[in-house]
């Protein structure tokens, strides 16, 4: 096991971990931003928008990630004719990243929505009864309280995303799990490689969950 | 001060209010009593439009808060195609208006069907009288059963948020904040809670929360304060401190509308008592009259249960 790590650590850390973190960060960063928009879209009083966003979110959450990756990486480029196909559609890494972003946006949007809706309605009513606008109420009262509901679930989602990037190894885009395949195929010894990869994933997710716990503690004052 | 005209409120099929009209005069203390589910809280919440009435109008100091209810304006009815049709059929003016009102004949959903003149009249009334609801609410404080202090803010910030955000105090950001904070501290001194200015609401007792909720409303210098069962969520030993503060306000001439189960308090402090039953004001009058000589059978029954 140690032999494997000492032999391949450069590849594992500098390529595998780097690409895993890279994909995760892209998915989380854009997923959270798009997810926030989706959340407000779904809560919109304009029914067609709310319905459309709801449909997209439910479909994304209700189908397997691996299937979505297949559709993104193989399916979509297939239906776009070669003459008009932009380059990025042929780039596995980009397509995997896009699918990860959409997938995590769907989950994050539900986390944000339920976090906002979990804030007691009385808080909004009190703010509105004082003559504050809907916008001020949202930014001063509801969102600061919603963040506390959202953070723990968002932390879990972050961890899930890190682990789900392993599915991207199906398309050999160079993240940690792909490296596992590469190592296994040169030394024919699967088991130690399992353990090494597992430890690396665990270190990533465990340190992330510690960071999240720290942030949560910082925000707790009531 | 506040005038409500023929308010109806439906939640889906459930009819909560079925035609309530009353006027709250300046300096008046009005108690609203009634059984649970009678619609008394909904009536109060319609006054500042936390619930939008299904039909009817709410006015505050001559300004319209709700959309125009065509049935309440004869000139609007007269402009409608339905009215013109009835006149064409030979009805008298008054009979036609009465018939339209009784049978809800105006086509409100597709108001274009009632003609341009009708729509124009509604627009004109709205334009001349309506006021932005946020502006109206600044002069209409509200105190809730569950206190609803902002959990993410200190006591002082709870009180100063609305005065600062609504630009109540003139001057640059810092000056306005200082003025708002001075006012907040003055109000906290008054209720003896100045030492709680920098704590979060979760550390306070129910009675303290409710008194702070009341001064939060006072910080906006409201013309009227609506109280929605202000003592119902309190432990018995804390009810007194909240009622005492409300009595003080009443003594200072504050206009107050109070939904309450505290009959003794209503009797002592109110100028007028409204008994709400099945979505209408079943009986109203001076407290001595309502409590001492109830006429409506439902009111008699209600009082025999609660007194």
HADDOCK unambig.tbl for C-alpha pairs under 7 A between the chains (distance, minus, plus):
assign (segid A and resid 122 and name CA) (segid B and resid 148 and name CA) 5.52 0.50 0.50
assign (segid A and resid 123 and name CA) (segid B and resid 148 and name CA) 5.49 0.50 0.50
assign (segid A and resid 123 and name CA) (segid B and resid 150 and name CA) 6.18 0.50 0.50
assign (segid A and resid 126 and name CA) (segid B and resid 148 and name CA) 6.09 0.50 0.50
assign (segid A and resid 129 and name CA) (segid B and resid 137 and name CA) 5.72 0.50 0.50
assign (segid A and resid 129 and name CA) (segid B and resid 141 and name CA) 6.56 0.50 0.50
assign (segid A and resid 129 and name CA) (segid B and resid 142 and name CA) 6.15 0.50 0.50
assign (segid A and resid 130 and name CA) (segid B and resid 137 and name CA) 5.90 0.50 0.50
assign (segid A and resid 130 and name CA) (segid B and resid 138 and name CA) 5.34 0.50 0.50
assign (segid A and resid 130 and name CA) (segid B and resid 141 and name CA) 6.29 0.50 0.50
assign (segid A and resid 130 and name CA) (segid B and resid 162 and name CA) 6.31 0.50 0.50
assign (segid A and resid 131 and name CA) (segid B and resid 134 and name CA) 4.30 0.50 0.50
assign (segid A and resid 131 and name CA) (segid B and resid 135 and name CA) 6.15 0.50 0.50
assign (segid A and resid 131 and name CA) (segid B and resid 137 and name CA) 4.74 0.50 0.50
assign (segid A and resid 131 and name CA) (segid B and resid 138 and name CA) 4.62 0.50 0.50
assign (segid A and resid 132 and name CA) (segid B and resid 134 and name CA) 6.40 0.50 0.50
assign (segid A and resid 132 and name CA) (segid B and resid 162 and name CA) 6.53 0.50 0.50
assign (segid A and resid 132 and name CA) (segid B and resid 166 and name CA) 6.87 0.50 0.50
assign (segid A and resid 133 and name CA) (segid B and resid 134 and name CA) 6.61 0.50 0.50
assign (segid A and resid 141 and name CA) (segid B and resid 150 and name CA) 6.76 0.50 0.50
assign (segid A and resid 144 and name CA) (segid B and resid 152 and name CA) 6.86 0.50 0.50
assign (segid A and resid 145 and name CA) (segid B and resid 152 and name CA) 6.26 0.50 0.50
assign (segid A and resid 222 and name CA) (segid B and resid 200 and name CA) 6.21 0.50 0.50
assign (segid A and resid 222 and name CA) (segid B and resid 202 and name CA) 5.89 0.50 0.50
